Amino acid sequence: MYVPLLERRQTLELVAAEAARARAGTGRLVLLRGATGTGRSALLEAAAEQAEKAGMRVLRARCSPDDTALPFAAVRQLLGPQSEFSEEREVPDERARGAWLWRLLRSFTAGPPLLVAVDDVHHADDASRRWLVDAARRVDRLPVLLVVTERSQYDIEAPSAGLAHTLSPALVRTLTLAPLSADSTARLVRSDFGTVPRAWVEDCVRASAGSPLLLRALLDDLRGTLPATVPRASAALYPGAYQAALSWWLDSAGPATTEVARVLAALDDASSAPDARTPSESSNGGPRPPQPPDPDPDPALDPDPDPEMETRPEPEPEPEPEAQPRPRPRPRPDDLASDGFSAGGAAPVSGEFAELLGGVTGADPARVVGWLTAMTRLGFLRSGAAGRPSYAHPLLRDAVLSGWPVARRRAAHRRAAEVMLRRGERAETVAGQLLRADAVGEPWVTGVLLDASAVAVHAGRTTDALPYLRRALDEPLPDDHRQRLLTELGSLEYATVRSSAGIPRLAEAVRLPGVPQDRVRAAVALGTALAGRGEARAAVDVLRSLDSQLTGHPDLARTLQIASALLSDQDHEIRQEVYRWLRESAARSPHLVGSAGQALLVRYEATAGLLPADAAMTRVRALLAEPVDPLAEPFLLGTAAAVAQWADELDEAERLVGRGLARQRPSLLHPMHRALLNVRADIAAARGDHARLLTGPEARPSSGTRLGPGNGQAHALVALVETGRTVEARRLAGGFDLRDAKDSWEVNRFLYARGVLRATGGDPAGALDDFLECGRRQSARDVVSPVVTPWRSASAECRLALGRPREALELAEEELRLAQVWNTPRPVGRALRVLGLATGGRRGLELADEAVRVLRDASADVPLDTELIPALIAQGRQLTAAGERARARDCLREAAERAERLGAVRLRADAEQALREGGARRTTTALTGSGALTGSERRIAELAAEGRTNTEIAELLHLARRTVETHLTSTYRKLGIRRRGELPTALGGRQGG
């Protein structure tokens, strides 16, 4: 069936009935009204052909805007072919000429009945329109049927009065053509293309918007080659009939409507972009996941669709409202219910959104509201959130934009930004328009873009901040402002894109002239980036390059020196140079290095085995009490937090980490930011908080910024081992080739962690290689204290497993000596445990007893289970060897219970194995991990993981709320977690031991 005649059968029947009435001698005017593209012309031609078949004589005219200056141009088309028309030149005025033309028309009625068909009467010249209105008043007693088509579409510019607005309703029959229903459109698509996926059909329905004109053009473009999906861009359609049809539709609507339509398309396009944080294109007809072909496609196009889906004639007694379209609500099939259409019509349009469009285009907001509402009813637009309509399909939106020059589109985005700013819209909303506008050159633009960037960074969406900062660089900026902007942008690009992307920005920022504080910030950021790439020497050189420029700023010079010391941790040779200078400067004049520098020296002496913990904490606390420069304060806080963590002052360390992170700008690279995160991971490891180590941000390095494993990955590797997830641990360890990794203390820490994995996996030789390599590298950095990496104790255990007790004893004795220098229970207890194993016999048992005593006495104030549990296991094994089985069982059962509470699956298994070896029955405590949960615990945990509250769970399961709380407490203990938010990960990832 010809596309525009779909769902028009009843209309043709009504026209046929009027034609029969005219043939009986009673004429009338039939006015076919409809929006552009609804098939008025095709319906008129079908009516004319139908009349000719019924024996009527047909007179045709098609009006054009090019003929409006010629009086009676439309009537000339109707009557011009007749020879008598030449006498019209002798008629002196319009009134007399019209009367003569009427007589001429009446003379034609002597033959067959007449059907006068006038297409697009809204383009007719004024004289012809008046003549047609006058004729409509007279044909009721003649065998003449006037059938006239008229465009009736709500446009921004108020239309002129319709042809029939002065006529009595008894003289005119008005039929308003509605858009095609989605059901008929879908069936037509299937009739042309056969079995295609439902999503493909839906796209055709939305892209055609119920317009026979657009549907015919779209199917013509698609018919040559059937694409996998309906394109989202009109440029992908060939030969371009769809774009041409849409352009004609816009031209018919007028320049004011076209401008509003294009601005709406531009705003719609901006809001659907990935960086706009507004409803995505997928909710606006955007890409969908592939779907299988429809198993039950619609049959071929039905030539007689359901009459309920056809256009209904207007009731005769009701006068036609002036120039207002009256389409009925369009039925939608079930699979298109999400379009926002309903039997009651579209959702109301937001007046604020209409004011925005009006402000950008200069149109009357009241007319904009009417246009948006009408276009939604017609199917070109679809209702959106907060009363903001959008185009029914991206192809429609793209076709509207395609004919618009880029310069005008960018200007529209600028105007939209200005209007939004005046209206008080959110910074990100305004900035979204500026991203698509040319440089404005006004201060408010930079302010909006920076505000939007700050909001995105604060919300943790650093990737979203990048376009705003890049766009801000297009605006004219003073050097100091550009320097700060480049520093922030380079920092974010380094952290979120890749390291090579940010370094050129930071290098440019360092070169720009600016205030000293900004230059220092840029240099510190660049140094941090270079050190993160393993270029510690280049990082320190960058900082030193500013020395000559800071002669009058001693505080800034000290900040650079402290930053150099911290960044030098990535390379042991540079570290020795920097700390030698730091020690010499502090010895001559302590004020030259400041509080932060002196704290770094405390840290150095602690790791070098030169300072006990109590003395270190005394000095650090005194430094924290002194005034400190704001730029140096993060270095002081981070260094003090590291020392406090080593001293097992975990609460104090955590407070210092919190203070330090609170003073960090997340959008600026700073070496102490990562250092603080590392300390936080160290604190979690000291507490045995395996869930925190596996889910915290430290375990996931920023994309593309590191060339080797970090401290967070090292802790995560050990946590996986301790929780029995050895397969995941091997996968993590295998993801790094340490042979190519740059020298750094974090790589050394990962070497130690990999050694732990190999040792527990039955490879003591491979583990020993890792531990000794870690020790060699750490010793080269003057890091000898076991408080940092207890590689000697771990190596001693491996040598014992390999049957080399003498070498093990030497390592264990040296470990104890160094541990006693620092003198906190954790390293001392660990060293005593390993020395007891290496010593053996009665003396070994005494050392094991001492290790347990040291750790147990301190565990009331400090969480030391990570060391106390292995000490209890070692003590139990040695007691079993000494024949003290009852005492051994007590030790091992306590170890198993503590491991159960900690979620330490490996230690729990070691304790049970030792019990079995000693002849004891298996402990009655439950296993850890999700496999240890009872049915009730798992059911409650799964509901809690879905977001249910305790009260809701109690009601669902008909339990007391207290029972739910008890089960959750037990679940947290078995899974080794602390917070409800960790349940989904713990339930999905843990396996019971």
Secondary structure, DSSP 8 states (H G I E B T S, - for coil): --GGGTT-HHHHHHHHHHHHHHHTT--EEEEEEE-TTS-HHHHHHHHHHHHHHTT-EEEEEE--GGGTTSTTHHHHHHHTTSGGGGGGGG--SHHHHHHHHHHHHHHHTTSS-EEEEEE-GGGS-HHHHHHHHHHHHHGGGTTEEEEEEEE----SS-----TTTTS-GGGEEEEEE----HHHHHHHHHHHH-S-BHHHHHHHHHHHTT-HHHHHHHHHHHHSS--SS--SSGGGSSS-HHHHHHHHHHHHH-HHHHHHHHHHHHHHHHHTSTTS-SS-GGGGT-------B-SS---S--SS--GGGS-----TTS---TT----------GGGGGGS--TT------HHHHHHHHHHHT--HHHHHHHHHHHHHHTSEE--GGG--EESSHHHHHHHHHTS-HHHHHHHHHHHHHHHHHTT--HHHHHHHHTTS-----HHHHHHHHHHHHHHHHTT-HHHHHHHHHHHTTS---HHHHHHHHHHHHHHHHHHT-HHHHHHHHHHHHHS---HHHHHHHHHHHHHHHHHTT-HHHHHHHHHTTGGGGTT-HHHHHHHHHHHHHHGGG-HHHHHHHHHHHHHHHHH-GGGTHHHHHHHHHHHHHHTT-S-HHHHHHHHHHHHTS---TTTHHHHHHHHHHHHHHTT-HHHHHHHHHHHHHTS-TTS--HHHHHHHHHHHHHHHHHT-HHHHHHSGGGS--TT--SS--HHHHHHHHHHHHTT-HHHHHHHHHT--TTSS---HHHHHHHHHHHHHHHHTT-HHHHHHHHHHHHHHHHHTT---TTT--HHHHHHHHHHHTT-HHHHHHHHHHHHHHHHHH--HHHHHHHHHHHHHHH-HHHHHHHHHHHHHHHHHHTTTS--HHHHHHHHHHHHHHHHHTT-HHHHHHHHHHHHHHHHHHT-HHHHHHHHHHHHHTT-----S---SGGG--HHHHHHHHHHHTT--HHHHHHHHT--HHHHHHHHHHHHHHHT--SGGGHHHHHHH----
